[in-house]
Amino acid sequence: MAEAAARFASYGEADWRRAAEAALKGAGFATLVSRAADGIELQPLYPRRQGPRALRRDASWRVLARLDHPDPAAANDQALDDLANGADGLQVVFAGAAGAYGFGLAKADSATLHRAFEGVRFDAAQRFELDLGPDSEGQATGFAALAARSGVAPKSLDVAFGLDPIGALARSGRAPRPWSAEAAALAKVASFLAAQGFAGPYLAADARAIHAAGGTPAQELGFALSAAVAYLCSLAEGGFSREAAAAAISFRLAADADEFFTLAKFRALRLMWRRVRAACGLDAAPARVHGESAWRTMSARDPYVNVMRGATATFAAGLGGADSVSLLPHTQALGLPDARARRLVRNAQLILLEESHLGFVADPAAGAGVFEALTAALCEKGWAVFQTLERAGGAPPALRAGVFQGEVAEAAARIADDAARLQALMTGVSAHVDLAEAPVDVLPATAPAFVYVGEAVAAPLVALRLAEPFERLREVSDAARKRDGARPKAFLAAIGPLSAHGQRVGFARDLIEAGGLETAGDSGGDEPAASAARFKASGATVACLCGGDDDYTAHGREFARALKAAGARWLALAGRPGEAANAWREAGVDDFLFVGADAVAALRRAWAQVSAVP
């Protein structure tokens, strides 16, 4: 084998760079470098690299199903079905929790919990991850009482109680008492659970709300670490040893469809927590980390694409070292998911684990240049955010000051702008949409009421979904179709032969239909009058010019004038105008459609000429 390999020439990075620069034809190697979240540069090529290992506690991750139906009897039916069909445990979601998204158990009294968990085996080595709402203490102790009544020794139960008043403050902006009193009360609840024999962890440093509000990976990591340190100090002051206090804290992170950054983020959290433990004089025992697929990347349109987003999120979180993963069913943004939706997300994880065997390797990204580089970069950036929060007194005072929320809002504005400008495409939402998509089923359920008590002391982080601006345009389109029997049309005025206009026609059709307008095709040609006549015959009231650069120069403005004269209320040009923007506008062009232009704003202007602005 070695002799056969020796017959082939050996090439290194320098050879690859020379070939790449030749292919770029003078554009320069720097054009292949992109800048991603947190200002991190993404190189086109990474050499093999060694870094510290980021190992999870167990051999593989655990599959958790959501118990989130407001009705305890229905929640029980779902839980039993999930546990009988492959789930390793339950994420118990209460109304108002970080992962509730409009639903969750409304109560935590004995009768409600007994009904919700009737028939659930507490002695079956299942994992329970409590996602607590406003009454977190009552919900945690209520579940503890339920578990104790099961007759199983508390120390043998795998329960993460999830107490997280800092996360509740971040989400609601309200606090029932000063942090010093909150910290003391938190330590008392943790001490009570420990005295009952539960092994914990009792507290959760939860950064999902940061991601849901548009935060960057470094902001998630820095916030999670600052919250964990605040909890560590609270427990230490409440009588816990440093080792017991550290063991009492778990972490929760969002996982999205950016597999590189998600995987690196989970690895980075483990390394950062190891650094905190070392500073406390503790060993490198791994943290317990739960991952949940990201709310902000969920779409209500073409929701089946969410299945793929969730599978990618699971892949990244699992390989990044998550101890357990729960996925939002693909219809979560539309309502309470039904059994079919729950089965899809459960089986997505089971396929990765049981058929693809992705849980067999510990830290599989170790040694891979891109993942080691991203992990190191996120450790550095996340640690800087953590230090900034600590200089402000820690996460609770920093949230009250509001600077951190402002920084998250700035990050959210950037990613929303990228989505609007088609720099970050969402399949089925801003690209490759299906205007005739069939509706999907969700369960009839009323969102349970909940109230966060206390004074408003901080600006709350508001969860977003990046698909929403496009979805609002589609809602206007649906209303128009219901009212008029048809959606408004946009005419694609093709100029020149197919070979010249085909690519831009495809781009314009994709973009315009993402805004809910149907498109009427055009065969193309060089006669402005003929194009204007076809526009009139199409029944459209708005239009877009689509052609090659040479055809635009030759007679594009004549087409624009003809279409405007024929009654086009809004006229766009597919492509960048360059230095000719003023000349195009004088000819009647209202907008220019290209990657980097604000597509949402342009589509709203189109709708303003068709019907009501969304």
C-alpha positions in Angstrom: 0.0 0.0 0.0 2.8 2.4 0.9 4.5 1.7 -2.4 1.3 2.5 -4.3 0.8 5.7 -2.4 4.4 6.8 -3.2 3.6 6.8 -6.9 1.4 9.8 -6.5 2.8 13.3 -6.1 2.6 14.9 -2.7 0.9 18.3 -2.4 0.7 20.6 0.5 -1.1 23.8 1.5 1.3 26.0 -0.5 0.5 24.0 -3.6 -3.3 24.4 -2.9 -2.9 28.2 -2.4 -1.0 28.6 -5.7 -3.8 26.7 -7.5 -6.5 28.7 -5.8 -4.8 32.0 -6.6 -4.5 31.0 -10.2 -8.2 30.1 -10.3 -9.1 33.4 -8.8 -7.5 35.2 -11.8 -6.0 38.0 -9.8 -9.0 38.5 -7.4 -6.7 37.7 -4.4 -6.8 35.0 -1.8 -8.5 37.3 0.7 -11.7 37.1 -1.3 -12.2 33.5 -0.1 -12.1 34.6 3.5 -15.5 35.5 5.0 -16.5 37.1 8.3 -19.1 35.3 10.4 -20.8 35.9 13.8 -18.8 37.6 16.5 -16.4 38.9 13.9 -14.8 35.5 13.5 -13.0 35.0 10.1 -13.8 31.8 8.2 -10.8 30.6 6.2 -11.3 28.5 3.0 -8.8 25.9 4.3 -7.7 24.8 7.7 -4.7 22.5 8.5 -5.0 19.7 11.0 -4.9 21.1 14.5 -4.8 19.7 18.0 -6.7 21.3 20.9 -8.1 20.3 24.3 -10.7 17.6 24.3 -14.3 18.5 25.1 -15.8 15.3 26.4 -19.4 14.8 27.6 -20.3 12.9 30.7 -21.8 9.9 29.0 -20.9 7.9 26.0 -23.7 9.3 23.9 -26.4 11.9 24.1 -29.9 11.2 25.3 -33.1 11.8 23.3 -35.6 13.9 25.2 -39.2 14.4 24.1 -41.2 17.5 25.1 -44.0 17.2 27.7 -45.7 20.5 27.0 -49.4 20.0 26.4 -51.4 22.4 28.7 -53.8 19.6 29.5 -52.2 17.0 31.8 -54.1 14.1 30.5 -53.1 14.8 26.9 -49.6 15.5 28.0 -49.5 12.1 29.7 -50.7 10.4 26.5 -47.9 12.1 24.5 -45.3 11.3 27.2 -46.1 7.6 27.3 -46.1 7.4 23.5 -42.7 9.1 23.2 -41.1 6.9 26.0 -42.5 3.7 24.4 -41.1 4.7 21.0 -37.5 5.5 21.7 -37.3 8.7 23.8 -34.8 8.4 26.7 -36.6 10.9 28.8 -38.7 14.1 29.0 -38.2 17.8 28.9 -40.9 18.8 31.2 -42.1 22.3 30.0 -44.2 24.6 32.2 -46.0 27.6 30.9 -43.8 30.6 30.7 -40.6 28.6 30.5 -37.7 29.5 28.2 -38.7 26.6 25.9 -42.5 26.9 26.2 -43.1 28.9 23.0 -46.8 29.5 24.0 -47.6 26.2 25.6 -46.5 24.1 28.6 -48.1 22.7 31.7 -50.2 25.4 33.3 -50.0 24.1 36.9 -47.6 22.2 39.2 -50.1 21.1 41.9 -50.1 17.5 43.0 -53.2 16.5 41.0 -51.9 18.0 37.7 -48.5 16.4 38.0 -49.9 13.1 39.0 -52.1 13.0 35.9 -49.4 14.2 33.6 -47.0 11.5 34.8 -49.4 8.6 35.4 -47.8 5.4 34.2 -44.4 7.0 33.7 -41.7 4.8 35.2 -39.4 6.7 37.5 -37.3 3.6 38.0 -36.5 3.1 34.3 -33.3 5.2 34.1 -35.1 7.9 32.3 -33.9 11.5 32.2 -36.0 14.5 33.2 -35.1 18.0 32.3 -37.4 20.5 34.0 -38.0 23.7 32.0 -39.6 25.9 34.7 -41.9 28.9 34.4 -42.5 31.8 36.7 -43.3 29.7 39.8 -40.0 27.8 39.5 -39.6 27.0 43.1 -43.1 25.5 43.4 -42.7 23.6 40.1 -39.3 22.1 41.1 -40.5 21.1 44.6 -43.8 19.8 43.2 -41.9 17.5 40.8 -39.6 16.4 43.7 -42.7 15.5 45.7 -44.1 13.6 42.8 -40.9 11.7 42.3 -40.7 10.9 46.0 -44.2 9.5 45.9 -43.1 7.1 43.2 -41.2 5.0 45.7 -37.9 5.3 43.8 -34.9 6.5 45.8 -34.3 10.1 44.9 -30.6 9.6 44.5 -31.2 7.1 41.7 -33.3 9.6 39.7 -31.8 11.5 36.8 -33.4 14.9 37.2 -32.1 18.3 36.2 -34.4 20.7 38.2 -33.5 23.7 36.1 -33.9 26.5 38.6 -32.9 29.7 36.7 -34.0 33.0 38.2 -31.3 34.9 36.1 -32.8 33.4 32.9 -36.3 34.4 34.1 -35.1 37.9 34.7 -33.6 38.1 31.2 -36.8 36.9 29.6 -39.3 38.9 31.7 -37.4 41.9 32.9 -39.0 41.4 36.3 -37.6 40.4 39.6 -39.6 39.6 42.8 -36.7 40.6 45.1 -33.2 41.9 45.0 -30.5 39.5 43.8 -29.0 39.0 47.2 -32.3 37.8 48.5 -32.9 35.8 45.4 -29.5 34.1 45.7 -30.2 33.1 49.3 -33.6 31.7 48.4 -32.1 29.8 45.5 -29.6 28.2 47.8 -32.3 27.2 50.3 -34.3 25.4 47.5 -31.2 23.6 46.3 -30.3 22.6 49.9 -33.9 21.3 50.3 -33.6 19.2 47.1 -30.2 17.9 48.2 -31.6 17.0 51.7 -34.3 15.0 50.0 -31.7 12.9 48.4 -31.8 14.2 44.8 -28.4 14.2 43.1 -29.2 17.2 40.9 -28.2 19.3 39.1 -30.6 21.8 40.7 -29.7 25.0 38.8 -29.5 25.7 35.1 -27.4 28.4 33.4 -29.6 28.7 30.4 -28.6 30.8 27.3 -31.5 29.8 25.0 -33.2 33.1 25.6 -30.1 34.9 24.3 -30.1 32.9 21.1 -33.9 33.3 20.7 -33.5 37.1 21.0 -30.9 37.2 18.3 -27.7 36.9 20.3 -24.4 35.7 18.9 -22.6 32.4 20.0 -20.2 34.4 22.1 -23.0 36.3 23.9 -24.7 32.9 24.6 -21.5 31.5 26.0 -20.6 34.6 28.0 -24.1 34.9 29.5 -24.2 31.2 30.4 -20.9 31.3 32.1 -21.7 34.5 34.0 -25.0 33.0 35.2 -23.2 29.8 36.3 -20.6 31.8 38.3 -23.4 33.7 40.0 -25.1 30.5 40.9 -21.8 29.0 42.1 -21.3 31.9 44.4 -24.9 31.7 45.7 -24.6 28.0 46.5 -21.2 28.5 48.1 -22.5 31.3 50.3 -25.5 29.0 51.1 -23.4 26.3 52.6 -22.4 24.1 49.6 -18.8 23.1 49.1 -17.2 24.4 45.9 -17.3 20.9 44.4 -21.0 20.3 45.4 -21.9 23.8 44.1 -20.2 23.2 40.7 -21.9 19.8 40.4 -25.3 21.4 41.2 -25.2 23.5 38.0 -26.1 22.4 34.5 -26.2 24.3 31.2 -28.6 24.8 28.3 -27.8 26.0 24.9 -29.7 26.5 21.6 -28.6 24.5 18.6 -29.3 25.9 15.1 -28.7 24.8 11.5 -25.3 26.4 11.4 -23.6 23.1 12.2 -20.0 24.5 12.3 -20.8 27.2 14.9 -23.2 25.1 16.9 -20.8 22.2 17.2 -18.0 24.5 18.2 -20.2 26.4 20.6 -21.0 23.3 22.6 -17.3 22.3 22.7 -16.4 25.8 23.8 -18.8 25.8 26.7 -17.2 22.7 28.1 -13.7 24.2 27.9 -14.8 27.5 29.4 -16.5 25.8 32.3 -13.3 23.7 32.8 -11.4 26.9 33.1 -13.8 28.2 35.8 -13.5 25.0 37.7 -9.7 25.2 37.6 -9.9 28.7 38.9 -11.9 27.3 41.8 -9.4 24.6 42.5 -11.6 21.9 41.1 -10.8 19.1 38.7 -12.0 19.0 35.1 -15.2 17.1 35.6 -17.4 17.7 32.6 -20.5 19.9 32.8 -24.0 18.6 32.1 -25.3 20.3 28.9 -28.7 20.1 27.3 -29.3 21.3 23.8 -32.6 22.4 22.2 -33.2 23.3 18.6 -33.4 27.0 18.0 -36.7 28.9 18.0 -35.4 31.8 15.9 -34.7 29.5 12.9 -38.2 27.9 12.9 -40.5 28.8 10.1 -44.3 28.7 9.9 -44.1 28.5 6.1 -43.0 25.3 4.4 -42.7 23.9 7.9 -41.3 20.5 6.8 -38.0 22.2 6.1 -37.9 22.6 9.9 -37.4 18.8 10.1 -34.1 19.2 8.3 -33.1 22.2 10.3 -33.8 20.2 13.5 -31.8 17.2 12.2 -28.8 19.4 11.5 -29.1 21.0 14.9 -29.2 17.6 16.6 -26.1 16.5 14.5 -24.2 19.5 15.6 -25.2 19.5 19.3 -24.7 15.8 19.6 -21.3 15.8 18.1 -20.4 18.9 20.0 -20.9 17.1 23.3 -24.5 17.7 24.4 -25.6 15.2 27.0 -29.2 15.4 25.9 -31.1 17.0 23.0 -34.7 18.0 22.5 -36.1 19.2 19.2 -38.9 21.6 18.5 -41.4 19.7 16.2 -41.6 21.2 12.8 -45.1 22.7 13.4 -44.1 24.5 16.7 -44.4 28.0 15.1 -47.9 27.2 14.0 -49.4 25.8 17.1 -49.2 22.8 19.4 -47.6 19.9 17.5 -49.5 16.7 17.0 -48.3 13.0 17.3 -46.9 13.0 13.7 -44.8 16.0 14.2 -43.5 14.7 17.5 -42.7 11.3 15.9 -40.6 13.1 13.2 -38.4 14.9 15.6 -38.0 11.8 17.9 -37.0 9.6 14.9 -34.7 12.2 13.5 -32.5 11.7 16.6 -32.9 8.0 16.7 -31.8 7.6 13.1 -28.6 9.6 13.9 -27.9 7.6 17.0 -29.1 4.0 16.1 -28.6 3.9 12.4 -25.7 6.4 11.8 -24.0 5.6 15.1 -23.0 9.2 15.7 -22.9 8.7 19.5 -20.2 6.1 19.4 -17.2 8.5 19.2 -16.2 10.9 22.0 -15.5 14.4 20.7 -15.4 13.5 17.0 -14.4 17.0 16.0 -11.1 16.8 17.9 -8.2 17.5 15.5 -10.3 18.9 12.7 -8.8 22.2 11.9 -12.0 24.2 11.3 -13.7 23.0 14.5 -10.6 23.4 16.6 -10.1 26.9 15.2 -13.8 27.9 15.8 -13.8 26.4 19.2 -10.7 28.4 20.2 -12.2 31.6 18.7 -15.5 31.1 20.5 -13.7 30.5 23.8 -11.8 33.7 23.3 -14.9 35.8 22.3 -17.2 34.2 24.8 -14.7 34.7 27.6 -14.5 38.4 26.7 -18.3 38.7 27.0 -18.1 36.8 30.3 -15.4 39.2 31.6 -17.5 42.2 30.6 -20.5 40.9 32.5 -18.4 40.2 35.5 -16.9 43.7 35.5 -20.6 44.9 35.6 -21.0 42.9 38.8 -22.2 39.6 37.2 -25.2 38.7 35.1 -28.0 39.9 37.4 -26.6 43.5 37.8 -25.6 43.6 34.1 -29.2 42.7 33.1 -30.6 45.4 35.3 -28.1 47.9 33.8 -29.4 47.0 30.3 -26.1 47.2 28.4 -26.0 43.5 27.6 -29.6 43.5 26.2 -28.6 46.4 24.0 -25.7 44.4 22.6 -28.0 41.5 22.0 -30.4 43.8 20.2 -27.6 45.0 18.0 -26.7 41.5 17.1 -30.4 40.7 16.4 -30.6 43.7 14.1 -27.6 42.4 12.1 -29.0 38.9 11.6 -32.4 40.2 10.7 -30.8 42.5 8.2 -28.9 39.6 6.7 -32.1 37.7 6.3 -33.9 40.6 4.7 -31.0 41.2 2.3 -30.8 37.5 1.4 -27.4 37.1 2.9 -28.8 34.3 5.0 -31.4 32.4 3.1 -34.2 30.4 4.6 -35.5 27.6 2.3 -39.2 27.8 1.9 -39.3 31.3 3.4 -36.9 33.6 1.5 -35.9 31.1 -1.2 -37.6 28.3 -3.1 -41.1 29.0 -1.7 -44.3 27.1 -2.4 -47.2 29.5 -2.7 -49.5 26.5 -3.0 -48.3 24.7 0.1 -50.8 22.5 1.9 -51.7 23.4 5.4 -50.4 21.2 8.2 -52.3 20.0 11.3 -51.7 21.1 14.8 -53.6 20.3 18.0 -56.5 22.5 19.3 -55.1 24.0 22.4 -55.4 27.2 24.4 -52.2 28.9 25.4 -52.1 28.7 29.3 -51.9 31.9 31.2 -48.9 32.8 33.4 -47.6 35.9 35.2 -44.1 36.9 36.1 -44.3 38.6 39.5 -42.1 41.4 40.7 -41.1 44.9 39.6 -39.9 45.7 36.1 -36.2 46.1 36.7 -34.7 45.3 33.3 -35.4 45.4 29.6 -36.7 41.9 28.7 -35.1 40.0 25.8 -37.7 39.5 23.1 -37.7 36.2 21.2 -37.8 36.5 17.4 -38.1 34.3 14.4 -36.1 35.3 11.3 -38.8 34.1 9.0 -41.5 36.5 10.4 -41.0 39.5 8.0 -41.5 37.3 5.0 -44.3 35.4 6.6 -46.2 38.7 7.2 -46.0 39.4 3.5 -47.3 35.9 2.8 -50.2 36.5 5.2 -51.2 39.6 3.2 -51.1 37.4 0.1 -53.3 34.8 1.7 -55.8 37.4 2.7 -55.9 38.8 -0.8 -56.4 35.4 -2.3 -59.3 34.7 0.1 -60.8 38.1 -0.7 -60.3 38.2 -4.4 -60.0 34.6 -5.4 -56.4 35.0 -6.6 -53.1 36.4 -5.5 -51.8 39.6 -7.0 -49.3 39.0 -9.8 -45.9 40.4 -10.8 -44.8 40.3 -14.4 -41.3 39.2 -15.2 -40.3 41.1 -18.2 -37.6 39.1 -19.8 -35.2 40.8 -22.2 -33.2 39.0 -24.8 -32.8 35.2 -25.3 -33.2 32.7 -22.5 -29.4 32.2 -22.2 -29.1 35.9 -21.3 -32.2 36.3 -19.0 -32.7 32.9 -17.5 -30.6 33.3 -14.4 -32.1 36.6 -13.4 -35.7 35.5 -14.2 -35.1 32.6 -11.7 -33.7 34.9 -9.1 -36.5 37.4 -9.4 -39.2 34.7 -9.4 -37.8 33.2 -6.2 -37.5 36.6 -4.5 -40.9 38.0 -5.5 -42.8 34.8 -4.7 -41.1 34.9 -1.2 -43.1 38.0 -0.7 -46.4 36.3 -1.7 -46.8 37.7 -5.2 -47.4 35.2 -8.0 -45.2 35.6 -11.0 -46.3 35.7 -14.6 -43.6 34.5 -17.0 -42.4 36.1 -20.2 -40.7 34.4 -23.1 -38.4 37.3 -23.7 -37.5 39.4 -26.7 -36.0 42.7 -27.8 -39.3 44.7 -28.4 -40.4 46.9 -25.5 -43.9 47.4 -27.0 -44.4 43.7 -27.2 -43.3 43.2 -23.6 -45.6 45.9 -22.5 -48.5 44.3 -24.3 -47.8 40.9 -22.6 -47.6 42.7 -19.3 -51.1 44.2 -19.8 -52.5 40.8 -20.9 -51.0 39.1 -17.8 -53.3 41.0 -15.4 -50.3 42.0 -13.2 -50.0 45.5 -11.8 -46.2 45.3 -10.9 -43.3 44.1 -12.9 -39.6 43.3 -12.8 -37.1 43.6 -15.7 -34.9 40.5 -16.1 -32.0 40.4 -18.6 -28.3 40.3 -19.1 -26.0 43.3 -18.6 -25.5 43.8 -22.4 -29.3 43.8 -23.0 -29.8 46.2 -20.1 -27.3 48.6 -21.7 -28.7 48.2 -25.2 -32.4 48.7 -24.6 -33.3 48.1 -20.9 -34.5 51.7 -20.3 -36.8 51.5 -23.3 -38.4 48.5 -21.7 -38.7 50.3 -18.4 -40.5 53.3 -20.0 -42.8 51.0 -22.0 -43.8 49.0 -18.9 -44.4 52.2 -16.9 -46.5 53.6 -19.7 -48.5 50.4 -19.8 -49.5 50.8 -16.1 -46.8 49.1 -14.0 -47.3 50.7 -10.6 -44.0 49.3 -9.3 -41.1 48.3 -11.5 -38.0 46.5 -10.3 -34.7 45.6 -12.1 -33.1 42.3 -11.3 -29.4 43.1 -10.8 -27.2 45.8 -9.4 -27.6 49.2 -11.1 -24.0 50.3 -10.6 -23.3 53.9 -11.7 -26.5 53.9 -13.8 -28.9 54.0 -10.8 -30.1 57.5 -11.5 -30.7 56.8 -15.2 -32.7 53.7 -14.4 -34.8 55.7 -11.9 -35.5 58.4 -14.5 -36.7 55.6 -16.8 -39.2 54.4 -14.2 -37.4 51.7 -12.1 -38.4 51.9 -8.5 -36.3 49.1 -6.9 -33.2 47.0 -7.7 -33.3 43.4 -6.6 -30.0 41.6 -5.9 -28.3 39.8 -3.0 -27.4 42.5 -0.5 -30.4 44.8 -1.3 -33.2 44.9 1.3 -35.6 42.4 -0.3 -38.2 42.8 2.5 -38.4 46.6 2.1 -38.6 46.3 -1.7 -41.4 43.7 -1.5 -43.3 46.0 1.0 -43.1 48.8 -1.6 -44.4 46.5 -4.2 -47.3 45.5 -2.0 -48.0 49.2 -1.3 -48.8 49.5 -5.0 -51.0 46.4 -5.0 -52.9 46.5 -1.7 -52.3 47.3 2.0 -48.8 47.5 3.3 -48.1 44.6 5.7 
